[in-house]
Amino acid sequence: MSGQFEATADGGAALALDEVEISILRSLAVQLLELVGPGDEPAEGDDPLAALFAEGPSEPPSDPVLARLFPDAYRDPESRPGDQDEDARTASRDFRRFTENDLRAGKRENALAVVHGLDALTARADGGAVLRLTAAQSRCWLGTLNDLRLAIGTRLEVTDDEGGGGLYDLPDGDPRKPMVMAYLWLGALQETLVETLVR
């Protein structure tokens, strides 16, 4: 294995990681969990049916990363958030109210699967380990890798139009350089994991 996901015979994926890579992935997944939030899990004794129909927020998050992870459903991608017509704003608020809690729960479950998978690794003599995922675990990892890239890309202000906007040629002393390297690495992991799932 050469630092990328490879397909396994059982339909899953495997990835060799060193100690630093394990630490980085775990740290990023924990930060994602903190960003998405703990969620409003029903307390013991609460009506589970009522929790199922609990309404979420109706306004988009103010944090640009959360706004990217939970975008408005009815917005022209070319328009600015305030440029929607009233019907689109109403539809977006309604959609968000009834879906954002579930979306957040799904992102939390995926990120927790990543953390638990990394915590369960058995270290080799060199301190690294081989991560082995089932097909279902691979989908959780894929979701989290995507969320992490969106979060880092938003913080770095990467846009589709710019193709990186010079971020790929930053000098080593630039404080953004480690995040750019993480962004590129996560992209390579995501791409190779997708390849294992479509085989």
N, C-alpha and C positions, 0 to 999 in steps of 0.2 A: 504494500500500500504506500502511496506517495503523497500523503497530505490531501487526498480527495476521497470522496465516497466511492465505494465500489459495490456493485450488486453482489448479493449472496444467493446461494442456491435456493433458499427458502422464500425468495421474493423480497427480502429485506435489504439492508445496506450495512456496510462496515466502514470504519474510518479509524486510522491510526492517529493518535494524538499524543503530543508530549505534555509535560507538566504545565508549561506556560500556556499552551493552547487550551488545555482543560480549564485552567484558572481564568483565562480571558472569557471563554464561552460561558462559564458559570457566572462570572461577575456581570456580564452583559445580560444574561437571562434574569438574574436577580434584579438588576436595575429596571428591566422591562416590567417585571412583576410589581415593583414599587411604583412605576409610572402609571401602569394600568389601574392599580389600586386593589384593595383587598376585597371589594365587592360587598354587596348587601345580602349575605347569606341569611336565610330565615333562622331565627332563634329556635331552640328546642321547644316544642309545644305550639309554635306558630302554624297556621294553616298552610300546608304546602301548596294547595290550589291557589290561595291568595297570592303566595309568593310567585307562582307561575305567571300571574297576570299583573304583577307589580309594574308600574310605569317607571321608565327611566327618565333621564334628562331630556329636555326638548330643545335646548340650545347647544350649539357646537362648543367644544372645549376651547378655552382661551390659549392653552399651550399649543404652539404650532405642531409639535410632534403628535400630541393626542388628536388634534384636528386632522392630521394626515392618516393616523391609524383608524379614526372614526369620522370619515368625511361625510359631508351632506350627500344625501342620496339623490336629490333632484337639483343638481347644479351643473350648469354648463362649465366644463373644465377650463374654458378660456376666460370665464368671468371671475371677478373678485367676489368674495363672500357676501358683501353687501349689495351686489348688483342684481340679485335675483328678483324676479317679479313676485308679487304677494302670493300667488297660487303655489309657486315653487317653494317659497319659504314655509308656507303652511304644510305642504306635503312633506318637506324635509323634517320639520319639527315633529310631525306625527310619526313618520318612519323612525326617527331617532328615539322617540319616547317608547316605542314598542319593540325595538331591536337592540339598542345599545347595551342593555344589561346582559343579554345573551352573548353579544359579540365580545364584551369584556370578559365574561366567564370563559368563553372559548380560548381567548388569548391567554388568560391565566392558566387554564388547564394545559395548554401547549407548552408554555414556559416552565411550568412545574414539571412536566414530563422531561424536559431538557435537563433541569437541575437534578431531578431524581436519577436520570440516566447517567449523568456525569458523576454523581455521588456514589453510584453503585459500581463504578469501574474498579477493576483490580489492577493495581500498578504492576508493571514489569520491573525487572531489575534496573532498567535505565530511568525509571520514574514515569515513563509513558504508559499508555494503555491502548487497547483496541476496543472501540465502541461498536457494539453490534445491535442493530435495530431491526425490529420486525417491520412489516409493511405499514402497520398502523402507527407504530412509533415514528417511522420515517415521515409520515404525514404531519405529525405533531411537530417534529423538528423542522420540517419545511415551512410550516406556518410561523414558527418562532424566528427562523432565519430571515424570512421575508419581513416580519415586523421589526427585527433589529436593523435590517438594511434601510427600511423606511425611516426609522427613528434617527439613525446616524446620518442618512442622506439629508433629512430635514434640518438637522442641527448644522450640517456642513453647507446647507443651501444648495445642494446639488439639484439641478433641474434637467428634464429631458432635452430641453432646447440646447443647453450648453455642452452636454456630453462631458460634464466634469468641471468645466469652467476653470481650467488651469490647476485644479486640485491635485492632479496626478503628477505634476511636475514641481511640487512644493520642495523647498530646501529642507534638509534634515532638521534644522533648528526651528522650523515653523511648528507652533504648538498644535496645529491641526493635523500634522503628519501621522501621529499614531492612530487617530480616528479614521483618516483616509485609508491607512493600511488595513485597519479592521474592516472597513467598508468593502474594500476590494477582496479581502480574504473571505468574508461572509458571502460575497457574491459568487466566488469560486466554489465554496461549499454548497451553496444553494443550487448552482448549475449542475454540479456532479450528482447531487442528491435527486434532482429532477430526472436526470438521465437514468438513474437506477430504477426509478418508479415507472418509467415508460417502457422499460425492456420487457 
